[in-house]
Amino acid sequence: MPSLVLLHGLARTPRSLWPVARAARARGYRVVSVGYPSRRAPIDALAAHVVERVARAVPEGAGPFDVVTHSMGGIVLRAAVARGLLPAERVGRVVMLAPPSRGSELAEVLRRWSVYRLALGPAGQQLGTGADSV
């Protein structure tokens, strides 16, 4: 049975992708919804956390797995692969739903506000369009 890893976005939970999980299970996938503390750490730390959770849920011998990400989940997946934490050959197909690939202009503006910084944490600060963004 093929495995499908689901990665939620910023300030979301694994439950936010339940419609995708339900549809994937109906198509024969073994679904692994990976939760991570999206508002508590920078993206590199979140990538390491996600890789650790995926390694436990989908062992190396299980072969490649497919991934569906939402928003910042796509950025976290890219960071994990780009930094060599997750070998690219382990990842099969990837569907990214609305990743802020070129950053978010809204995040760039809002990160000046203390309430935004407090609510969305370190990773939220990295999603802007400036030179210090991911």
BELJO-V915200 format. One line per field, one symbol per residue. ss: DSSP state (A for helix, B for strand, O for the rest). phi: phi as a letter, one per 40 degrees, with the letter a starting at -180 (. if undefined). A space follows every 10 residues. Layout:
BEGIN
ss->???
phi->???
END
This chain:
BEGIN
ss->OOBBBBBOOO OOOAAAAAAA AAAAAAOOOB BBBBOOOOOO OOAAAAAAAA AAAAAAAOOA AAOOBBBBBB OAAAAAAAAA AAOOOOOAAA BBBBBBBOOO OOOOAAAAAA OOOAAAAAAA AAAAAOOOOO OOOO
phi->.cbbcbbccc gbbdccbccc cccccccgcc cbcccacdbb acdccccccc ccccdccbcd ccgcbcbbbb fcdccccdcc cccgcbcdcc cccbbbcfcc cbgbcccccc cccccccccb gcccccccbc cccc
END
